[in-house]
């Protein structure tokens, strides 16, 4: 009887561990997708920042030289 109870306890624990494992796999998949989405968003923002810097540099180049040097620290 004690042996049967021990086997039942072990089986219950294994079942809980399997459920927890599945839950962690789902969580991991969601987090992986989130990381990929945020990485893509970061790359997009970096690209937009580079484009904005390029536009600002182009505008600075169009300013008369005396304005650029006068405002420099």
Buried (B, 14 or more C-beta within 10 A) or exposed (E): EEEEEEEEEEEEEEEEEEEEEEEEEEEEEEEEEEEEEEEEEEEEEEEEEEEEEEEEEEEEEEEEEEEEEEEEE
